[in-house]
Structures are given as C-alpha cells and as structure tokens.
Amino acid sequence: MPKPAKKTGKKDLITDAAADEPEHSSGDANSEPELSPALAKALEIITEKISGAIDQKLGLREEVEGTDAVAFLQTWIPKFLHLQAKNGRIKIERAHRTLAPKPGAKDRPRPLIVRFHNYGDKQKVLDASRMLSRDGDLQYDDNKVSFSQDFSASVIRRHKEFNAVKQRLREMGARYAMLYPAKLRVSIVNTSKVFETVAAVLQYLDKNAASSNT
C-alpha cells in the first residue's frame, strides 16, 4: 500500500527534461508539409496549451508502477498526496515512461508522463505536491519523488534561458516562480512583477539596485 508523502530537509528541487523530437525527411512522401513561420508558431502554441493542460511529469523510481502504470497511479497518487478522490481513484487516461534507454540501478529514473482525464485533477495534483514539498523533498520508499508539468522541448529551452538570472535572484534572497508557459515572476520585498525575457528581468534588477544605492 502506498505510504503518504514524507519530506526530507532538502529544498529547491527543479528538474528539466528535453523531449525527443521526431526527424522528418524532405524527400519522404509521408513527411509533414512545410509550414510558414507564423503558422508553425501558432501550431506550437496550441500543442503546448493542450499538453500543458492535462499532462504531468512524475519522477518515480523505475518499475515501481509494475506492468500497469495507469492502474497503479490512479490509486497511488491520491494516497500519496492525501487527495480526496471518488472511490480512492483519480482518473488517468494513460501513463508511460519517457522513451530514453532504461537507466541503471544507481542512475536517475526516467520520468513518468501522466495524462489526466481533466485539467482539474491535474491542477489538484500539482497544488498538493507543491504544498507538501514546501519544507523539503517528497519521499517514497526512500526515494525522492517530484511532480512537474510536462512541457514541450521549446518551452523547456525558454525556461533554461532564465537559469543564470535565477542564480542572481537566489543570491539576492529574492523569491521567484516560473509561470506558464515561460514567464518569470519576481518578488522583491513587497513588489511582484512578471517578465517574459531575461533582458527585462536584468533591466529591472539593475534599476532596482541603482535606486537602492541612492
């Protein structure tokens, strides 16, 4: 029986994983038609919104789910996160490990990609995991467990662009959070602002530092 989430003293766990992108040959009769930049961008945004609405990435040790990941997770998730669910089950459409090679016993496990039946359940899971992990990492069978939203490769790349400025914010003692799809909310003292680019964040920090020194 799954044990409820427990915590360790570790904090600030952030995990990123790039999605595999299929290759298309221009000489293949079955390849996708070439899209204009504007149409390609619009399609990317739609795909990200659909994926972000109901997909979630779960870090859980290899093989814990057995041969039926959906059946395992439908009952394990609500028990682990102390969630109220009808008949103790949360509705999941499908679940699978990422397609990377199976890691060794001491290597980092492949994330489980979980598709929920509806957005509300996914959001409850994310909210509950954030609440329970405020004081440290979640643990299951003495292994760290993390829940995160599943993003496309392009969104992950945009997230990583903020890594350097996040380091600066940590050194300042400022609070920050990534917002969907790739915006950074920065909170300094009692003021919070949302930025879409690294340049905008840096400009704000430099301006804030200058005003503090005057």
N, C-alpha and C positions, 0 to 999 in steps of 0.2 A: 504493500500500500504506500503510495507516495507520501513522504513526510512534508509538513508545511515548510515554507521557506524559512531558512535561518540565515543569519548575517555574520560576516567577519568584520574586522576593523578596517578593511581596505576601502578606499573611496576612489571616485573619479575614473571609473572604468568606461572607456569608449572603444568600441570595436567597429572596424570598417572592413568590408569585403567587396572586391570588384566583381561584377557579374561577367560571365563569359558572353562574348558577342559572336554570333554566327558569321561565317565568311560567305560572301556571295561573289560568284564569278560572272563578269560581264558577258562572257561568251555562253553562259548557260541559259538555255531557252526557258528554264523554270525560275530563273533569278528574278528578284523583285524589280519593278520598273524604277528608273532613276527619278527622284523627286526634286523639285525645286527647293532651295534652302528654306524658304518661308513655309512650304508645306511640310518639309521634313521636321522643322522645329515644332510646328503645330501638332504633328503626329507624336513627337516625343513627349510633349506636354500632356497630351491626352493619355498616352501609355503610362506616364509617371503617376498621373492622378488616379487611374484605375488601379495600378499596382499598390500605390501608397494607401489607398482606401481600405484594402482588405488583406494585404499580405504583411507578414511579420517574420522577422528573422530571430531564431531562438538558438542560443548557444547551450547545448546539452551534450553530455558525453556520448561517444559513439555506442550504438547498439542498445542503449537504454530503452529505446522505443520498441524493441523486438521486431517482429515481422510485419506489424500493422501500426504504422506511425499515427494514423488518424484515430484509431480506437484507443491507443494509449494516451494521446494528447487530449482527447475530448474529456477525459476524467482527470488526468494528471494536472492540467493547467488550473482548473478551478480549485482543486485541493491544495496545490502548491501555493497559490496566490490568495487563498481564503475568499474566493469569489462565490456569491450566491448564483446557482445555476439550476435550471429545471432538471430534476432527476440526477443532479450532480454532474451534468454533462454540458459542455459548450459545443455548439455546432461548428464543425470544421469540414470544409469541402475536400481539401487534400493537404498532404504534408509529405515532404521528401527532403533528403539531404541534398546539398549542392553537389554538382557533378564533378567536383575535384576528386583526385585519387584518394582512396581511404587512407587516413594517416596511421602512423604507428601508435603504439600504446602510450608513449610519452609526448606525442605531438598534439597540437591544438586540434580539437574535433571540428569536423565540417558543420557549418550552421544548418539547422533545420528550417526550411522555408514553410510557413504555415499559411494557408489561405482560409480565412474565416468566412462563414456564410454571410455575415453582415458586418457593416462598419462599427456598429455599436459595441459588439463583442470585442472586436479588435482594440477599440479605444479603452474599454474597461480593463483589458489585459495590460495594455501599456501603462495606464494610470496606476493600476495596482502594483505593477513591478517597480515603477518609479517611487511610489510611496514606501514600499517595503525595503528598497535599497538606499534610502536616504542616509542610513547610518553605516552602510557597508555593503559589500557584495553579497548577493544571494547565493546560497549553497544548497546542493542536493547530492546526497551520497558523497559528501566531502569533495565535491567538485563545484567550481564556480558556474553559475548559470546567469545568462544575460538575455534580456529581451530588447529588441530594437526593430524599428520599422525597416522594411525591405525597400531599398532604393535602387534605381537603375544605375548603371555604371557612370552615366554622365552626371547624375546628381551627386554620387559619391566623389567624383573628381572635384566638383564645385565645393563640397564640404571640406575636402582636403586643402583647398586653397586658403582656408581660414586657419589652418593649424598653427602657423607662425604667430598670427595675431592673438590666437587663444593663449599661447605661451606668455605673451606680453601681459594679457589680462590676468592670468594666474599670478604672475609676479607682482602685479599691482594690487592683487587681492580683490579684483572686480569680479562680479558674477556675470555669467553669460549662458546662453542656450541657443541651440540650433532650432530654427523654425522651418516648417515645410514651405517649399521644397529645399531651399538652400539660402536661408537668411539667418543673420546672426543678431540676436537680441543681447544688448549690453546694458548692464545695470551698474551705475556708479553712484554711490551714496543713495539718494532717493530718486534718481533720474534713470529712466529706461528708454533706450532708443533701439530701433530696428534698422539694420543695414543689409544691403544686397551685394555689396562689393567690399573687398579688403581695403581698397583705396579709401572708401568712405569711412571705414572704421578708423584707419590710421589718421586720417584728417581730423576726425572727431577727437581722438586721443591726444594728438598733438595740440589741438586748440584747447582742450581741457587742461593739459599740463601747463600750457602757457598762462592761462588765466589763473591757475593755482599758484604760480610763481610771482604774480604781480601783486 
